């Protein structure tokens, strides 16, 4: 096999998605690879493909070749066997996708490992491996590999038999015997046995470093992470730990030195990397077809027909020119972006929910700016009346899948999910995974516990971190003088905070997202890895890609939010009808009821959605709302941005006449007059960009969505 003898590529690499076992953030890993001058790197997390999309996108952006892989768990017998003594501890095996076929097979293997083979670990077996070996390169893995374990038992014949089995499955060009050297005594025995088998069977060697963190100085933080995984303390002598600090992303010269006697094994890393080319198309549209569509129609014409019916229902036969112009504009954009089927799917879903007696919320977020959504009764908020902008929801300058959040009575949300599964197929509908991360205070408490710091000291240290949403330890040290003083003068505190900073933001656990659901145009297991749900009875499947990941690969994502407040409203209406004989139509109640605003002005809002928190009540007391527009301001001000930016206080002073209302430019007055010259809404940002800079509203939306600090 021809290869560059001076090059090296890491092919056995764990990230934070090897939960509580890997401490390498994907961004840091890619940056380090680039800084070392290496041109490719793999991701081979334990039994999962959680981080693949983020890894792929970041590596591509850095001009690093992403190698998609997984360190699989191989059942000692069949993946269906479940006896503690024989089946609890599976072997390891590294698989790398050589091409798109290999990537699809990797997805199927990981999915089946979770849905069929899970017993302590998600397991595959050799039968399954043989069925899905095409397009994959196999490495024999670490000391946990079946071949290595046979060597360590002194079973040379058994080790050779394992190698022959894998050789038969993958073929001579796609099976490599893995050499590792982390300074562990057992590795020396394993290497000798592996080299002997390679010589006898004429198999190629490959050198890897089983990296679980990025830099050598991360070893201590990684050790703490392992303690969190096992519930141990750092001082426990018999706890699970790695032998030595060498499980990091080693530079090329170091790997060449470690394996100076096996130059071909080092060179083979680059040769393997050169053969791995997987193209994951991001930003595509994987919308399922909506059916049934009447004969003679396609999705666009059927959507227009439904909208015409909806316009007559909402406005009567005398819809004005503004309504007509807005509707035509929105339908034109929807047609050009190819999202007509999306609106039909959501329309059908909400219609079915109401038909099944499920209370549906009036709408929230950017979808409320869509007249199409309003006339289809996806939302019940008239966008023209409130000056809401469609381009914030969907525009040609920033084409991405629409995102409609839908609130449902939480007692009956499951009915909605069942409807989707029955209509599109259980194998095409799944909930979405989400990952819990280590926040600043939690990281301090976790690290302090592992380091055996007295609980009162850890508690005191954690409470010195400001209780600000999204606070980081770096910011906390800059903003809290008390925290900084303890950090600078107490060695134990410095050790806790330094390690907590290294672990801050690391993924800690996986769970089922409370709302997110995806619908596929084909069985989801063909395009996204699946696993069992972490909620309910665990029988449902969830995606291994999170909300961002499923959106990036183009899957239809819908947020089905179970809202307890809707349940309260529904039950209240039922009680009123039962005990007073009055039928309350909650969708058509008066929005100018003086007694309702009197109650809101007293901040008597316990149980009122988005208005029951302490700061929200303070805002209500200050604003004394008299209209639905005032309530909109109150909700918008109760957000981290306005709170942390001081906008709330400026607005209140100006509303009370304690500070003059001023405008930097006269063009801003018609946009900001209703909010006393302050910018509260994202729509205002877009209108300002249009009025002042001449942006189209589509371009203004691109500006609105631009990442801060970019």
CORCORBEL-V439736 format. One line per field, one symbol per residue. phi: phi as a letter, one per 30 degrees, with the letter a starting at -180 (. if undefined). burial: # if it has 24 or more other ideal C-beta (glycine too) atoms within 12 Angstrom, else .. A space follows every 10 residues. Layout:
phi->???
burial->???
This chain:
phi->.daddccbbd cbbccdddeh bcccdddddd ddedddidca acbbddibbe cedddddddd dcicddcdaa ddccedbcdc dbcedcbdcd dcacbbddad dddddddddd ddeddccdai bdccbddded dbddiccccd icdddddddd dddicddddd ddeddddddc iddbbbcccb bciceddddd dddddddedd chcdcbcbcd dbadbedddd dddddddddc iccddddcdd addjcccbdd deddddddcd dbeddddddd ddedccbccc dcidccdddc bdceeiccdd dddddddddd ddddcidcdd dddddddddd dddddddice deddddeddd ddeddcicdc ddjaiddddc deddddidbb cddddcidcd dddaaddbda eebcdbcbed dceddddddd dddcjddcba dcdbcdcdde dddddddddd dideeedddd dddddedcei dcddddddcc ddddddddcc eddddddddd ddceiddcac bdedbdbcbc dbedddbbdb addcbididd cbdccdeddd dddjddcbcc cdcddddddd ddddddddcb iccccddbdd cbdddddddd ddhdbdicei bcdedddddd dddhdbaddd dededdddbe dddddidedd edddddidbd dbbdbddded dcedchiccc cdddeddddd dccidddddd dddeddddid
burial->#.##..#### ########## ######.### .##..#.### ########## ########## .#.####### ######..#. ......#..# ########.. .######### #########. ######.##. .######### ########## ##......## .##.###.## ...####### ##....#..# #.###.##.. #.######## #####..### #########. ...#...... ##...##### .#.###.##. .######### ###.####.# .#..###### ........## .#######.# #..##...#. ..#..##.## #.###.#### ########## .###.#.### ########## ########## ####.##### ########.# ########## .##.###.## #.##...### #####.#### ########## #.#....#.. ##.###.... ###..##..# ..##.##... ..######## ########.# ########## #..##.#### ####.....# ########## ########## ###.###.## .......... .....#.... ......#..# #.#.#..### #...###.## .##.#....# #########. .##...##.# ##.##..... .......#.. ##.####### ########## ......##.# #####.....
